[in-house]
């Protein structure tokens, strides 16, 4: 049985996770972003991943940096979340 997390709990790394990376401030549910806004968000997320040196998937980081369409950014984020799960990195 899983325990439901409260909004304030998302910044606390649960047991079993090796590290935590915070990118929540760059995530949005807006559908009408311009290509420039999409690219800026992807580059911001990639910069956080690079600066923390926790994430070694260069292909995904490059996909985040180069995304200029919402579908491309979402695909890159899916790959990032999968890699973070594999590496036991908590994404907040």
C-alpha positions in Angstrom: 0.0 0.0 0.0 1.5 3.3 -1.0 1.4 6.4 1.1 -0.2 9.5 -0.5 2.3 12.4 -0.6 1.2 15.8 0.4 2.3 18.8 -1.8 4.8 19.9 0.8 6.4 16.4 0.8 7.5 16.5 -2.9 10.7 18.4 -1.9 11.7 15.7 0.7 13.6 12.8 -0.9 12.0 9.5 0.1 14.1 6.7 1.5 15.6 4.5 -1.2 16.3 7.4 -3.6 20.0 8.3 -4.1 19.6 12.0 -4.9 17.1 14.7 -5.6 16.9 17.2 -8.5 14.5 20.2 -8.4 13.0 21.2 -11.7 9.4 21.9 -10.7 9.7 25.6 -11.3 10.3 25.0 -15.0 7.3 22.6 -15.5 4.0 24.0 -16.8 0.8 22.6 -18.1 0.3 25.4 -20.6 -0.4 24.2 -24.2 0.2 27.5 -26.0 3.9 28.1 -25.4 5.9 29.6 -28.2 8.9 27.6 -29.6 11.2 30.1 -27.8 9.4 29.5 -24.5 9.6 25.7 -25.0 13.3 25.9 -25.8 14.0 28.1 -22.8 12.3 25.6 -20.5 14.2 22.7 -22.0 17.5 24.5 -21.6 16.7 25.5 -18.0 16.0 21.9 -17.1 19.1 20.6 -18.9 21.2 23.2 -17.1 20.0 22.0 -13.7 20.7 18.4 -14.7 24.2 19.3 -15.9 25.0 21.4 -12.9 24.1 18.7 -10.4 26.2 16.1 -12.3 23.7 13.4 -11.3 22.4 12.7 -14.7 24.7 11.0 -17.2 22.3 10.6 -20.2 23.7 13.1 -22.7 21.2 12.2 -25.4 18.3 13.1 -23.1 20.0 16.3 -22.0 20.6 17.3 -25.6 17.0 16.5 -26.5 15.9 18.8 -23.7 18.2 21.6 -25.0 17.0 21.2 -28.6 13.3 20.8 -28.0 11.3 23.6 -29.7 8.0 21.9 -30.0 5.8 20.8 -27.0 5.8 17.2 -28.1 9.6 17.1 -28.3 9.9 18.6 -24.9 7.4 16.1 -23.4 9.2 13.2 -25.0 12.5 14.4 -23.6 10.9 14.9 -20.2 9.5 11.3 -20.4 13.0 10.0 -21.1 14.5 12.2 -18.3 11.9 10.8 -15.8 12.7 7.2 -16.9 16.4 7.7 -16.5 16.0 9.4 -13.1 13.8 6.5 -12.0 16.5 4.0 -13.1 19.2 6.0 -11.4 17.0 6.5 -8.3 17.0 10.3 -8.6 14.0 11.9 -7.0 12.5 14.6 -9.3 10.8 17.5 -7.4 
